[in-house]
Amino acid sequence: MAHDRPPHSDVVYPSAIPFVLTHVVCLAAFWTGVPGEALLLALVLYVVRMWAITAGYHRYFSHRSFKTSRIFQFFIAVLGQSSAQRGVIWWAAVHRHHHLHSDTEHDVHSPRHHGFWYSHIGWIFNPSNWEPDYGAVKDLTRYPELVWLDRNTYLPAILLGFGVWAMGGWAMLVVGFFWSTVVLFHCTFFINSLAHVSGSQRYLTGDDSRNNVWLALITLGEGWHNNHHHYQSSTRQGFRWWEIDVSYYVLKVMSWFRLVWDLRAPPEAIVRGERPAGRKVIEKVAAELAEAFSVEGIAASVREAWDESHSIEDLAEMARRTRSQVEERFAELSLPHLPTVPELRDKAEEMFQESPSLDAIVNRAHEMLAVAVATHLREHAFLAG
């Protein structure tokens, strides 16, 4: 799902009209009033539906971090869709894509590549995101009731809104339903935007995910976002005893009554950060480390050294080889102008948190820099002829 042009140019603003109107309706409270019972209902609907998003949409449907019955699965899906955050299968498909490409140019809502506000809200109205890869959620599409629910995207929210109005009138609808829905929108969206900008990084994950205690409080535990990206299959996202995770506490209580079961927990080695990072994370972090150095500057130094002394062995012969052979040979050479492994290590310690994979990352970054210099020189005809 790569963007061939800046994502903002794809936003179809008419599609945002219902979303904007949902916010505008909140202003009707000037006429309906703000009774205490409506505020209480708003709080209840916020907490219940936030739990359905965090425990249901996210931890269950997106990551399958626990198990439940087919009936309760459908109930959680209906409750989640009453938040008006699109269909359960759509949500899971987009989220799995996010984790696959987190904070790369292919991530549909990365603040690093698309800016804060686009990652927070603009991406939703981009037509390229309306049809995610449903092949990535075949475990969900095999349930016809979930497929039906996903197609009737806003039916649960409409029914909930109508029920609230029938129960308590316009004030209940405006304050109880619309206020809580709008606040729920943005607190959920903060995990896509703010949780990749503000907070601390305990683990090396190859992306910008961060732990933020305030986001954890308002999202019932989702703010421990760096923890989650470190070990995505854990039901519990607050890894330490003091990391409040209300969604997990509720699921734990439910497990006592067998409403849910097989809640996954992170292994102690994962929590302590002792397990080496995967190949994908090493590649991403090594690339970021290599990009901290100027390939153009290194190439210029190599070019100058060649012009002065021709001291770099067999470059003329390398010029007659294929590009892959040239890059391979450069990776083998000990180029005096490349940052040394200790220099790369010092830079890595400045840029990243401690990790048992730091040496592997540094060595890979050294290889990447050598190849990048070789590519740059060849593309500028340094080796031609």
C-alpha positions as CSV (number, residue, x, y, z in Angstrom):
1,M,0.0,0.0,0.0
2,A,2.7,2.4,-1.0
3,H,1.9,6.1,-1.6
4,D,2.9,7.1,-5.1
5,R,2.3,10.8,-4.3
6,P,2.0,12.9,-1.1
7,P,-0.8,11.4,0.9
8,H,-2.5,14.8,1.5
9,S,-3.3,15.1,-2.3
10,D,-5.4,11.9,-2.1
11,V,-7.7,13.2,0.7
12,V,-11.3,13.4,-0.6
13,Y,-12.7,16.1,1.7
14,P,-16.4,15.4,1.0
15,S,-15.9,12.0,2.7
16,A,-15.0,13.9,5.8
17,I,-18.3,15.7,6.0
18,P,-20.1,13.2,8.3
19,F,-17.1,13.2,10.6
20,V,-17.1,17.0,10.8
21,L,-20.9,17.0,11.4
22,T,-20.4,14.7,14.3
23,H,-18.3,17.3,15.9
24,V,-20.6,20.1,15.0
25,V,-23.6,18.3,16.6
26,C,-21.8,18.5,19.9
27,L,-22.4,22.3,19.9
28,A,-26.1,21.6,20.1
29,A,-25.5,21.2,23.9
30,F,-25.9,25.0,24.0
31,W,-29.6,24.4,23.4
32,T,-30.2,21.0,25.0
33,G,-28.3,21.7,28.2
34,V,-25.8,19.5,29.9
35,P,-27.6,17.5,32.6
36,G,-25.6,15.4,35.0
37,E,-27.1,12.1,33.9
38,A,-26.1,12.9,30.3
39,L,-22.5,13.5,31.4
40,L,-22.6,10.2,33.4
41,L,-23.9,8.4,30.3
42,A,-21.1,10.0,28.2
43,L,-18.5,8.7,30.7
44,V,-20.0,5.2,30.7
45,L,-20.2,5.0,26.9
46,Y,-16.7,6.3,26.6
47,V,-15.2,3.7,28.9
48,V,-17.2,0.8,27.6
49,R,-16.6,1.5,24.0
50,M,-12.9,2.4,24.6
51,W,-12.6,-1.1,26.2
52,A,-14.3,-2.6,23.1
53,I,-11.7,-0.9,20.9
54,T,-8.7,-1.7,23.0
55,A,-9.5,-5.2,24.1
56,G,-11.6,-6.1,21.1
57,Y,-10.6,-4.4,17.9
58,H,-7.0,-4.2,18.9
59,R,-5.9,-7.0,21.2
60,Y,-8.3,-9.6,20.0
61,F,-9.2,-9.0,16.4
62,S,-5.9,-7.4,15.3
63,H,-3.5,-9.5,17.4
64,R,-5.4,-12.6,18.5
65,S,-3.8,-12.2,21.9
66,F,-6.5,-14.2,23.7
67,K,-9.4,-16.5,22.9
68,T,-13.1,-16.3,23.3
69,S,-16.4,-17.9,22.1
70,R,-17.9,-17.1,18.8
71,I,-20.9,-15.5,20.5
72,F,-18.8,-13.2,22.7
73,Q,-16.6,-12.4,19.7
74,F,-19.6,-11.1,17.9
75,F,-20.7,-9.1,20.9
76,I,-17.3,-7.4,21.2
77,A,-17.4,-6.6,17.5
78,V,-20.8,-5.0,17.8
79,L,-19.8,-3.0,20.8
80,G,-16.6,-1.9,19.0
81,Q,-18.5,-0.8,15.9
82,S,-20.9,1.3,18.1
83,S,-17.9,3.7,18.4
84,A,-18.3,4.6,14.7
85,Q,-14.7,3.7,13.9
86,R,-15.5,1.7,10.8
87,G,-15.9,-2.1,10.5
88,V,-14.1,-4.6,12.7
89,I,-12.4,-6.5,9.9
90,W,-11.4,-3.2,8.2
91,W,-9.9,-2.0,11.4
92,A,-7.9,-5.2,12.0
93,A,-6.6,-5.3,8.4
94,V,-5.4,-1.7,8.6
95,H,-3.8,-2.3,12.0
96,R,-1.9,-5.4,10.8
97,H,-0.6,-3.4,7.9
98,H,0.6,-0.7,10.3
99,H,2.6,-3.2,12.3
100,L,4.1,-4.7,9.1
101,H,5.3,-1.3,8.0
102,S,5.5,0.7,11.2
103,D,6.9,4.2,10.6
104,T,8.1,3.4,7.1
105,E,6.9,5.2,4.0
106,H,4.3,2.4,3.6
107,D,2.7,3.0,7.0
108,V,-0.6,4.6,6.4
109,H,-0.5,6.8,9.5
110,S,3.1,7.5,10.4
111,P,3.9,11.0,11.8
112,R,7.5,10.5,10.7
113,H,6.6,10.4,7.0
114,H,3.2,12.0,6.8
115,G,3.0,14.6,9.6
116,F,1.2,14.7,12.9
117,W,-2.3,15.7,11.8
118,Y,-2.4,13.4,8.8
119,S,-1.4,10.5,11.0
120,H,-4.0,11.6,13.6
121,I,-7.0,12.0,11.3
122,G,-6.3,12.8,7.6
123,W,-5.3,9.2,6.6
124,I,-8.9,8.0,7.3
125,F,-10.3,10.0,4.4
126,N,-7.6,8.9,1.9
127,P,-9.3,6.6,-0.7
128,S,-6.3,4.4,-0.9
129,N,-7.0,3.3,2.7
130,W,-10.6,2.5,2.2
131,E,-9.9,-1.0,0.8
132,P,-7.1,-2.6,2.9
133,D,-5.7,-6.1,2.2
134,Y,-8.4,-8.4,3.4
135,G,-6.1,-11.3,2.6
136,A,-4.3,-10.4,5.8
137,V,-7.4,-11.1,7.9
138,K,-8.6,-14.5,6.6
139,D,-8.9,-15.7,10.2
140,L,-11.7,-13.1,10.5
141,T,-13.4,-13.2,7.1
142,R,-14.3,-16.9,7.6
143,Y,-17.0,-15.7,10.0
144,P,-20.0,-14.6,7.9
145,E,-21.5,-12.7,10.8
146,L,-18.3,-10.6,11.1
147,V,-18.3,-10.0,7.3
148,W,-21.9,-8.9,7.5
149,L,-21.2,-6.6,10.4
150,D,-18.1,-5.1,8.6
151,R,-20.3,-4.3,5.6
152,N,-22.9,-2.6,7.8
153,T,-20.2,-0.3,9.1
154,Y,-22.2,2.3,11.1
155,L,-25.3,0.3,12.0
156,P,-24.3,-0.4,15.6
157,A,-23.5,3.3,16.2
158,I,-26.8,4.4,14.6
159,L,-28.8,1.9,16.7
160,L,-27.0,3.0,19.9
161,G,-27.6,6.7,19.1
162,F,-31.3,6.1,18.4
163,G,-31.6,4.0,21.7
164,V,-29.9,6.8,23.7
165,W,-32.3,9.4,22.2
166,A,-35.3,7.2,22.8
167,M,-34.2,6.7,26.4
168,G,-33.4,10.2,27.4
169,G,-34.2,12.7,24.6
170,W,-32.0,15.2,22.8
171,A,-29.7,16.1,25.7
172,M,-28.8,12.4,26.2
173,L,-28.2,12.1,22.5
174,V,-26.0,15.2,22.1
175,V,-24.0,14.9,25.4
176,G,-24.2,11.2,26.2
177,F,-23.7,9.8,22.7
178,F,-22.1,12.5,20.5
179,W,-19.7,14.0,23.1
180,S,-18.5,10.6,24.1
181,T,-18.1,9.5,20.5
182,V,-16.0,12.5,19.5
183,V,-13.7,12.2,22.6
184,L,-13.4,8.5,21.9
185,F,-12.4,9.3,18.3
186,H,-9.5,11.5,19.2
187,C,-8.2,9.5,22.2
188,T,-8.1,6.4,20.0
189,F,-6.4,8.4,17.2
190,F,-3.7,9.6,19.7
191,I,-2.2,6.1,19.6
192,N,-1.5,6.5,15.9
193,S,-0.2,10.1,16.3
194,L,0.9,11.1,19.7
195,A,2.1,7.7,20.8
196,H,4.7,7.8,18.0
197,V,5.8,11.3,18.9
198,S,5.7,11.8,22.7
199,G,6.9,9.5,25.5
200,S,9.8,7.2,26.2
201,Q,11.2,4.2,24.4
202,R,12.2,1.3,26.6
203,Y,12.8,-1.2,23.8
204,L,14.4,-1.1,20.4
205,T,11.6,-1.7,18.0
206,G,12.8,-0.1,14.7
207,D,10.0,2.5,14.8
208,D,8.9,5.5,16.8
209,S,6.5,3.8,19.2
210,R,6.6,5.3,22.7
211,N,5.3,4.6,26.2
212,N,3.1,7.5,27.5
213,V,1.5,7.2,30.9
214,W,-1.2,9.8,30.2
215,L,-2.2,8.1,27.0
216,A,-2.3,4.8,28.9
217,L,-4.8,6.3,31.4
218,I,-7.2,7.8,28.9
219,T,-7.1,4.7,26.6
220,L,-7.3,2.0,29.3
221,G,-3.7,0.8,28.7
222,E,-2.9,1.4,25.0
223,G,-0.4,4.2,25.9
224,W,2.2,1.5,26.7
225,H,2.8,1.6,23.0
226,N,6.5,0.8,22.9
227,N,5.9,-2.2,25.0
228,H,3.2,-3.4,22.5
229,H,5.4,-2.9,19.5
230,H,8.2,-4.8,21.3
231,Y,5.9,-7.9,21.8
232,Q,2.7,-7.5,19.9
233,S,1.0,-10.8,20.9
234,S,0.8,-10.0,24.6
235,T,-2.7,-9.4,26.0
236,R,-1.1,-7.3,28.7
237,Q,0.5,-4.1,27.4
238,G,1.5,-2.7,30.8
239,F,4.6,-4.9,31.3
240,R,5.6,-3.6,34.7
241,W,3.4,-3.8,37.8
242,W,3.0,0.0,37.9
243,E,2.0,0.4,34.3
244,I,-1.8,0.7,34.6
245,D,-3.6,-1.4,32.0
246,V,-7.4,-1.3,32.7
247,S,-8.3,-3.2,29.5
248,Y,-6.1,-6.1,30.7
249,Y,-7.6,-6.0,34.2
250,V,-11.1,-6.4,32.8
251,L,-10.0,-9.2,30.5
252,K,-8.3,-10.9,33.5
253,V,-11.6,-10.8,35.5
254,M,-13.5,-12.1,32.5
255,S,-11.1,-15.0,32.3
256,W,-12.2,-16.1,35.8
257,F,-15.7,-16.6,34.4
258,R,-14.4,-18.2,31.2
259,L,-15.8,-15.5,29.0
260,V,-12.2,-15.2,27.6
261,W,-9.2,-17.5,28.0
262,D,-5.6,-18.1,27.0
263,L,-4.5,-14.6,27.8
264,R,-0.9,-14.2,26.5
265,A,1.8,-12.7,28.7
266,P,5.2,-11.5,27.6
267,P,8.1,-13.8,28.6
268,E,10.4,-12.4,31.3
269,A,13.3,-12.3,28.8
270,I,11.1,-10.0,26.6
271,V,10.2,-7.8,29.5
272,R,13.8,-7.4,30.5
273,G,14.8,-6.7,26.9
274,E,17.3,-9.6,26.9
275,R,16.1,-11.3,23.7
276,P,17.9,-10.2,20.5
277,A,15.8,-8.2,18.0
278,G,14.5,-9.9,14.9
279,R,16.1,-9.5,11.5
280,K,13.5,-7.0,10.3
281,V,14.2,-4.7,13.3
282,I,17.9,-5.0,12.8
283,E,17.6,-4.0,9.2
284,K,15.4,-1.0,9.9
285,V,17.6,0.3,12.8
286,A,20.8,-0.3,10.9
287,A,19.4,1.7,7.9
288,E,18.5,4.5,10.3
289,L,22.0,4.5,11.8
290,A,23.7,4.4,8.3
291,E,21.5,7.4,7.2
292,A,23.0,9.4,10.1
293,F,26.2,9.6,8.0
294,S,26.7,11.5,4.7
295,V,27.2,9.0,1.9
296,E,28.0,11.9,-0.4
297,G,30.7,13.2,1.9
298,I,32.3,9.8,2.3
299,A,32.2,9.2,-1.5
300,A,33.8,12.6,-2.1
301,S,36.7,11.6,0.3
302,V,37.1,8.3,-1.5
303,R,37.1,10.1,-4.9
304,E,39.7,12.5,-3.6
305,A,41.9,9.7,-2.3
306,W,41.7,7.9,-5.6
307,D,42.6,11.0,-7.6
308,E,45.6,11.6,-5.4
309,S,47.1,8.1,-5.0
310,H,45.1,5.4,-6.7
311,S,45.7,3.6,-3.5
312,I,42.4,1.7,-3.4
313,E,43.1,-1.8,-4.8
314,D,41.7,-3.0,-8.1
315,L,39.1,-0.3,-8.6
316,A,39.8,-0.3,-12.4
317,E,39.0,-4.0,-12.5
318,M,35.9,-3.4,-10.4
319,A,34.7,-0.9,-13.0
320,R,34.2,-3.7,-15.5
321,R,32.2,-5.8,-13.1
322,T,28.4,-5.8,-12.6
323,R,26.9,-3.5,-10.1
324,S,26.3,-6.3,-7.6
325,Q,30.0,-7.3,-7.8
326,V,31.1,-3.8,-7.3
327,E,29.0,-3.4,-4.2
328,E,30.1,-6.7,-2.8
329,R,33.8,-5.8,-3.3
330,F,33.3,-2.4,-1.6
331,A,31.7,-4.2,1.3
332,E,34.9,-6.3,1.7
333,L,37.3,-3.3,1.4
334,S,38.6,-1.5,4.4
335,L,37.9,2.0,3.3
336,P,39.7,4.6,5.5
337,H,37.0,7.2,4.9
338,L,34.1,5.0,6.2
339,P,33.1,5.5,9.9
340,T,34.7,2.7,11.9
341,V,32.7,0.1,13.8
342,P,33.6,1.8,17.1
343,E,32.5,5.2,15.7
344,L,29.2,3.6,14.6
345,R,28.8,2.0,18.0
346,D,29.2,5.4,19.7
347,K,26.6,6.9,17.3
348,A,24.2,4.0,17.9
349,E,24.5,4.5,21.7
350,E,23.5,8.2,21.2
351,M,20.6,7.4,18.9
352,F,19.1,4.2,20.5
353,Q,18.4,2.6,23.8
354,E,20.6,-0.3,24.9
355,S,19.9,-3.6,23.2
356,P,21.6,-7.1,23.0
357,S,21.4,-6.6,19.2
358,L,23.3,-3.3,19.1
359,D,26.5,-5.0,17.8
360,A,24.6,-6.7,15.0
361,I,23.0,-3.4,14.1
362,V,26.4,-1.6,14.0
363,N,28.0,-4.3,11.8
364,R,25.0,-4.2,9.4
365,A,25.1,-0.4,9.3
366,H,28.8,-0.6,8.4
367,E,28.0,-3.0,5.5
368,M,25.1,-0.7,4.4
369,L,27.4,2.3,4.3
370,A,30.0,0.5,2.2
371,V,27.4,-0.6,-0.3
372,A,25.8,2.9,-0.4
373,V,29.2,4.5,-1.1
374,A,29.9,2.0,-3.9
375,T,26.5,2.6,-5.4
376,H,27.0,6.4,-5.2
377,L,30.4,6.3,-6.9
378,R,29.2,4.0,-9.6
379,E,26.1,6.1,-10.4
380,H,28.3,9.1,-10.7
381,A,30.6,7.4,-13.2
382,F,33.6,7.4,-10.9
383,L,34.3,3.8,-11.9
384,A,33.3,4.1,-15.5
385,G,36.1,3.2,-18.0
